[in-house]
Amino acid sequence: MIVNIINYHKDYKQYFYDFNKEWLQTYFYVEPFDEEVLSKPETYIINKGGYIFFAKLNDQIVGTVALMPLEKPNEFELTKMAVHTEYRGRHIGQQLLEHCIEFAKNKGLPKLLLYSSTKLKNAIYIYRKYGFVELPLETNCKYKRSDIKMELVF
């Protein structure tokens, strides 16, 4: 199943919120920082030079992912990747990941960072498959659920 990956549009903002909130509630819980970013994606991602993408299948939004700018110039966090429950297991997340990797390479970015949890064994396996390697996790990580930090250097 191949989806069309499209850029952020405010008409799709609610999908970004709903898909991510559902995913977080299923596997963890919604942290205050998550709620802020999810409810104000323009403020925290788009207006700061970041990107949000949506996976579209037959005119329906089925997934989303973001590249959120970090403090250092040209450093982005791959974050807020979520696929609608009915479409999970169909490699849509991998297509979103591939899109972000190609997008970052085409933009000339040096690397992508991500934070995850080793509880998500399939996700960690896929990140490693695409070349992400583990880094030491900061003691003051912004996500309480995260116990692994990874990067992909281009």
C-alpha positions in Angstrom: 0.0 0.0 0.0 1.6 3.2 -1.2 0.4 6.5 0.2 0.8 10.0 -1.0 2.9 12.1 1.4 1.8 15.7 1.5 3.0 18.8 3.4 1.2 20.4 6.3 -2.0 22.3 5.8 -4.0 23.8 8.6 -7.1 21.8 7.4 -5.3 18.7 8.6 -4.2 20.0 12.0 -6.8 17.9 13.9 -5.5 14.7 12.4 -2.0 15.5 13.8 -3.5 16.0 17.2 -6.0 13.1 17.2 -3.6 10.4 15.7 -0.8 11.3 18.1 -3.0 11.6 21.2 -4.6 8.2 20.5 -1.1 6.6 20.0 0.3 8.1 23.1 -2.7 7.1 25.2 -2.5 3.5 23.8 1.2 3.0 24.6 2.1 5.6 27.2 0.3 8.7 28.3 0.1 12.3 27.1 2.8 14.4 28.7 2.3 18.2 29.2 4.9 18.9 26.5 3.1 16.6 24.1 -0.2 18.4 24.7 1.4 21.7 24.0 3.1 20.6 20.7 0.0 18.7 19.5 -2.4 21.5 20.1 -0.2 24.2 18.7 1.8 22.6 15.8 2.2 25.9 14.0 3.8 27.5 17.2 6.1 24.7 18.1 7.0 23.2 14.6 5.9 25.1 11.5 6.7 28.7 12.6 10.1 27.6 13.9 11.1 26.3 10.5 9.9 22.7 11.0 7.8 20.4 8.9 4.7 18.3 9.3 3.8 15.7 6.7 0.6 13.6 6.2 0.1 10.3 4.6 -2.9 10.4 2.4 -4.7 7.3 1.0 -7.7 7.7 -1.3 -8.4 11.3 -0.1 -8.2 10.2 3.5 -5.4 11.2 6.0 -4.1 8.0 7.5 -0.8 9.1 9.2 1.4 12.0 10.2 5.0 12.8 11.2 7.0 15.9 12.1 10.5 17.2 11.8 10.7 19.6 14.7 13.7 22.1 14.8 16.0 21.8 17.8 18.2 24.5 19.3 21.2 24.0 17.1 20.9 25.2 13.5 20.0 22.5 11.0 19.2 19.9 13.7 15.8 18.4 13.6 14.0 15.8 15.7 11.9 13.2 13.9 8.8 13.2 16.1 5.1 12.8 16.4 4.8 9.9 14.0 1.4 8.2 14.2 -0.8 6.2 11.9 -4.6 5.8 12.3 -5.4 2.6 14.1 -7.2 1.1 11.1 -4.1 1.5 8.9 -1.4 0.2 11.3 0.7 -2.7 10.1 0.6 -1.6 6.5 4.1 0.0 6.4 2.7 3.6 6.3 5.0 4.5 9.2 7.9 3.3 7.2 6.8 5.3 4.2 6.6 8.4 6.4 10.1 7.7 7.8 11.5 7.2 4.3 10.0 10.5 3.3 11.5 12.3 6.2 14.9 10.8 5.5 14.9 11.8 1.8 13.5 15.2 2.7 16.3 15.8 5.2 18.9 14.6 2.7 17.5 16.9 0.0 17.6 19.8 2.4 21.2 19.1 3.1 20.6 18.5 6.8 23.5 16.7 8.5 21.4 14.3 10.6 18.1 13.5 12.2 17.5 12.8 15.9 14.7 10.9 17.6 13.6 9.9 21.1 11.8 6.7 21.7 11.3 3.9 24.1 12.8 0.4 24.0 9.4 -0.8 24.9 8.5 -0.2 21.2 10.6 -3.1 19.9 9.3 -2.9 16.3 9.9 0.8 16.1 13.5 0.5 17.4 14.1 -2.4 14.9 12.9 -0.2 12.0 14.9 2.8 13.1 18.1 0.6 13.2 17.1 -0.9 9.8 17.2 2.6 8.4 20.6 3.4 9.9 19.7 5.2 13.2 22.3 4.5 15.9 21.9 4.9 19.7 23.3 7.9 21.5 23.5 8.7 25.2 20.2 10.0 26.5 20.3 13.3 28.3 19.4 13.1 32.0 16.9 16.0 31.5 15.1 14.5 28.5 12.0 16.4 27.6 10.0 13.1 27.3 9.6 11.1 30.5 8.7 7.9 28.4 12.0 8.0 26.4 14.8 5.7 27.4 16.6 5.8 24.0 18.0 8.6 21.8 19.0 7.8 18.3 20.5 9.7 15.3 20.9 9.1 11.6 23.9 10.9 10.2 23.9 11.6 6.4 
